[in-house]
Structure formats: structure tokens, C-alpha cells
Amino acid sequence: MSEDEKTPAREIITDYAQAHFRYFRTVDGTVYAQKNGHPVARPIRSQGTTGSHRQELMVGLFRDGIGVFNGTALKEALDLIEALALSQDVQPTHIRVAPGFDGATWLDLGRDDGQSVRIHPNGWDIRTPDPREVCWRRTQLTGELPLPARDTDGKGIDLLMRLTNFATAQTECLALAWLVGCLEPSVPIPAPFLTGPQGAGKSTAGRMLVRIIEGMSGDLRRAPKGEEDLITAVAAGWVTALDNLSHLSPDLSDAMCCIVTGAEDVKRALFTDGDVVRSRYRRPLLLTGIDVGVIRPDLAERLLPLRLERPRVRKTEAELWAEFEPALPVILGSLLDLTVQVRAAQAETPTDLRMADFAHLCAQLDAATGVGALTAYRASLDDLLDDVIEGDLLAQTALKHAAGLAPGSPDRMTSSEWLHCLTGLYSGDDCRPLPKGWPTTGKVLSDRLKRLQPTLSARGALIDWGRTREGRYIEMTRRPSPPPHQQDPLH
């Protein structure tokens, strides 16, 4: 056969690839490849250590006796495949948890055979999802989960609580609500903050909670140095757990708020001048530490404090994990059973809480089990509110001023007048020096009060902004105290 009659290598590779793989693109234009009948998708341009599509294509060509091809032929074939896939329908990829058809939710077990858990209104089962329903994306952070046990009768929940040192039953039910929330891809959930004295087992309990969702390879990480490092870590996994936090910078605090409720990051694509890369993320977040210092109000509304106590009987790390690892299938099975019960329960959505989806989940958990999760969640928010006020001298001063107002009678001033008033109230007759970070202009004061508005409102000081012919003003009103049988809304 002459050279002109030979089929070019790129065509051989392209024909083989299209016969054995399905190619599609995501909304950001990234092209993925799925082996026929398998739910795991790999970006065709990836050179990742978890196995790239280029590698699996080379292996398939070799094992099926097609041949071994050089890099140029592979590149030309992949360029053509990528161009053809850009005209295909858009389909999203998911890490660990994904929505399915007919109200179902999928949990990726991280197995090579692609078997996953399908949680549906009538229960849960284990099957390999249709690639057109779910496309799993895996990274080095995607660990393997064991096959969950059936008919556990809640034994796994009891096992988990015996292995952890949660201080109260209310804390235990909030931890369960968070775990159930981790299996729901569309519900923003607050970030648990495991706190307690030294030796309370915060890091061990945090690892256990993470490994129920991420497998035994899941672990805690050091706090990142900056926002970009945090976003990179978050994008590569489902649950992000940060250990031993002692301080939260304003930028890191804002980034955590975005992670909990969802945001999008846009940055320039490498080796280009005008192209950009979009990354959308909303992930479960878990934190541990004794104290993180001053908590900003917006982050406080997205935290879930879980207090632990020192155990009466000490166990070694080896003993704890020797108990936890064989119990993980039972724990996961019990969690799946509980998730089905919670989703089937009917409950009203509280309208006075910032994280309304999680509050509704707590109400469903109460309807299914009667554990009192919603009451515990409200109490935890109230404690965090006190922490915010204790750490902010401006909030304390504003509440002190509001306490001197007649209920329902507004006090209206310009921002500069408010700055003079609150500064004088803080300094007092002894001219106490102002603390670092105290507002220096009326504009700075107005911005600080806007951030503190929900916190002050929860303690009865209503702040509002308006404009008259004379100019803009800030108005403070003391809310009348409700009757004893009514509970103040937190937000």
C-alpha cells in the first residue's frame, strides 16, 4: 500500500475515540470525555495525576491492538475532537454530590466501577448512573467510600455519637443536620465550627464528620494563606475542612461567606491575554479551633458552633480509628436512611433566619425525629450574636445609645453627627482613647453600621438610612420589647 493510501494516524485515533467515548462540553466551554456507559468524566486537556483522558485513550488503543501513536497524532486528534464537541449539548459535571432526574440525588462513592448511591423519595439504592444523568468529576481529593449498609435501624448514628465528644444532645442534632445537608447539592448550609477546650478531640471529630462524606482519605487542612489558595482547594473537592484556626482575616472571612452561599470566580486563563476561566462553587465548609477571635457579622450568620468536651476516658488515635473505619458503612447507611426520612417530612420554612434552607432542613429533621434541631440552631445563632457584639466596640456603643432611647421614638442624625455622638459616648468624661479601627469619618461609620445592621436589629436597635431636602441621614430606633411569650427574631 502506498503512503497516500494509508489512513492518517489522527483519523484512526479520532474514529476509535468517538466509538469508545462520549464527548460533551460544560457551560464554561471545557470539553469532557466519558467512557461509554461509565459516569466518570475527564477533561480532555487534563494532564492530572488522577488519570487524564489522553492517558486512557493511549492505553485503550494499545490494549485493543490498534497501535502506539506519537504525541503529534494524539494532539491533532484531540484538537479535532474538542472542536467537534463544542457543538454538542451542554452538561454540567459534579464532585461527590449531584442532582438527578425525578427529584433524586446522587452520591459518588468514588469507586472505579462507577457505582453510586441514588437517594430518591422512596429510599436509596446503589447503582451505576446513566452518564447522561450524572457526570462525575474526580480529583486527588475524591476518596473512595464503602458500600453503605442496609437496615441499620439507626445504629450508625449511635456509633458516631459514641466516638465523638459533643457536649450536648442539641449539638449532636446540629451535627446530624449538617451531615444531611451535605447530601443535598442545592441547599446552602452553614459551616460547623468545632470548638472546645484543649484535648476535647476537635480535630478527630472533624475528621470523622468529613470522612463520612469524603471517605477515609478525607482529612483536615491548614488554613490557606490567601483567598486564591482557599478557592483552589474548594474547587477540587466537596467538603473543605480547615483545622486549628486562630484568626480570620477580613478577606478570608469574606471568602468563606462566598463558599457557604455560593459565588463565581473569574480570572485570566493561562498563556492568554483576553481569555478568562470561570469557576463556580458552593461547598460545605467545616472549621475547628479553640477561638478565632473577632467574628464578622456576615460570617457569624453562616456558622454553626458545635461545642465538644474533654472525654472522661481517653483512647488512642489507633483505637478510635480502629472502631470508626469498620463502622463507616453502618454510619453511612444510617445517614442515608435519615436523609430519606428528613426529605419526606413536611415542615414550614422559618422566615426570620438568614440561612432559611438550612432552617427548613432543621424543621424537617424535627418533624422526622423530634430532636429539637431548629431550637438548637436558633440558640447557636444567639450565642454567635453575643460573640459578634463582644468583639465589636462600635456595636456595644450603638446598643448603649439605643438603650437610652424611648421605644418607638427614632433618633435621626447625619453620619458625621452620629460619629461625634458615638465617639463621645465611648470616650466618656475621662476621654478614653479610641480603639484601633474606630471609624474616622461619617462615611466609614455608615458602612460599619450597614454591616452591623442585622446584629443590632436582633438586639432591638433598628438602623435605617434615608434622605431629606437637607441631605442624607441615619436613623436609630429602639424596638419595643415583645411580650414574654414571644421570641425575638434573630434576623
ZITAWO-V238062 format. One record per run of one state. SS is the DSSP state (alpha for helix, beta for strand, coil for the rest). FROM is the first residue (numbers start at 0). LEN is the number of residues. Records with the same first field share a line. If there is no record, write none. Layout:
# ZITAWO-V238062
SS: FROM-LEN ; FROM-LEN
This chain:
# ZITAWO-V238062
coil: 0-2 ; 5-3 ; 25-5 ; 35-4 ; 43-9 ; 63-7 ; 85-4 ; 90-3 ; 94-2 ; 99-1 ; 103-1 ; 108-6 ; 120-2 ; 128-7 ; 137-17 ; 163-2 ; 166-2 ; 182-8 ; 195-6 ; 214-6 ; 221-5 ; 235-4 ; 242-7 ; 261-1 ; 268-7 ; 281-3 ; 288-8 ; 300-2 ; 308-8 ; 344-11 ; 369-3 ; 390-2 ; 403-7 ; 413-1 ; 427-14 ; 458-2 ; 468-2 ; 478-13
alpha: 2-3 ; 8-12 ; 52-11 ; 70-15 ; 100-3 ; 154-9 ; 168-14 ; 201-13 ; 226-9 ; 249-12 ; 296-4 ; 316-28 ; 355-14 ; 372-18 ; 392-11 ; 414-13 ; 441-17
beta: 20-5 ; 30-5 ; 39-4 ; 89-1 ; 93-1 ; 96-3 ; 104-4 ; 114-6 ; 122-6 ; 135-2 ; 165-1 ; 190-5 ; 220-1 ; 239-3 ; 262-6 ; 275-6 ; 284-4 ; 302-6 ; 410-3 ; 460-8 ; 470-8
